Amino acid sequence: MGEKLIKEYLKDILIYINEIEQIQFDANNITGFKTNFYYKRTAERNFLIIGEIIKKLSTLNPEIIIKIRNRESIIGLRNFLARAYDTIDEEQMWFFIIKKTPELKEDVLNLLSK
């Protein structure tokens, strides 16, 4: 069951990444992102969920989590979003969207292919 659950969690992360990628495409740039409440809230929610899934994966199989390069920063973002929702830095969110999400997707796809 553990292996199947891990695979499902990884697939879930990909679903949320796809939504984030769509936000990046639709917003087109940081200005488009900053001016759209829906984009910001959707990205925040997706990163919250992704961070929570990564935390769960770390308890299920610590060896898998090591293969996710940005695990600490994603969990840190999740913790920040959960506690300091009123002080979210839009530029930091955009940075995660354009820099961290592609790396995370690559790592998750690599884990799923094994």
N, C-alpha and C positions, 0 to 999 in steps of 0.2 A: 504493500500500500504506500509506503514512503516514497518510492521511486515514482509511482503514478501521481501522487500529490505534488511532488516537486515539479514534474513535467507540467501539470495543470497550472501551478503558480507561475512558471516561466511563460506559458502561453498567455496567462492573464496579463503579465507585464507587457507582452507584445501588443495586446489590445490597447492598453493605456498609452503605450508609446505611439501607436498609430494615430490616436486622437491628438496627442501632442504634436506630432508631425503635421497633422491637418491644420492645427492652430498656427504653426509656423508658416505653412503655405498660405493660409487665408490672411494672416496678419501682414505677411510680406516683410516686415521690418519692425524694429522696436517701437516706432511711433504708432504703427497700426496695432501693435499689441497693447501699448499703454492706453490707447483711447477706446478699447473695447472691453467692457466689464465682463462679458461672457468669456472671452479668451483668457483673461486673467484668472477668473474663478475656476474655469475648467482645468487650466494648467495646474493651479494650486491643488485642486482635488485629486487630479491624476498623480501628481508627485506624492501627495499624502498616501495614496493607496499603494503606489509602487514602493515607497519607503517601508510601508507596513509589510508588504509581501517579502521584501528583502530581509527584514527583521525575522519573519517567520522562517524563511529559508535558512537563515543562520542557525536557528535552533534545530531544524530538521537535518541539515547536513552542512556542517561548517566547512567542509572541503569544497563544496560547490560555491559558497559565497566568496571564497578567495579568488575565484575566477571572474568576479564582477569587479572591474577596476575602480569604479567610483562608488563603491558600496558605502563607505563612511560619509562621503559628502551627500549622497542621496538620503541616507538615514538622518543625517544632520539637518538637511532641508526639511524632511518630514517632521522632525521634532520641532524645528523652528515654526513651521506652518501651523502645527497643532497648538503651539503655545503663544505665538506672537502674531496672530493673524492680522492685527491692526497696524503692523509696521512692516509689511511685506515690501521688499525692494523690487520694483518691476524690472530693473536692469539686471539684477541677480537672477530673477526668474527667466528672463530672456536668455541670459548666459547659459543657464541649465538647458533650456530648450535647444539652443543651437550647438552647444558644445558637448554637454554630458549625455543627452539623449541618443545621439548617433553611436556613441561608444557603448552605452548600455545596450542598445539594440544589437550591436555586433556581438557583445558578450553573451547575451541571451540566445541569439541564434546559434552561436558556437556551442553553447551548453545543450541546446535542443538537438543539435545534429549528432551528438555523441550517444 
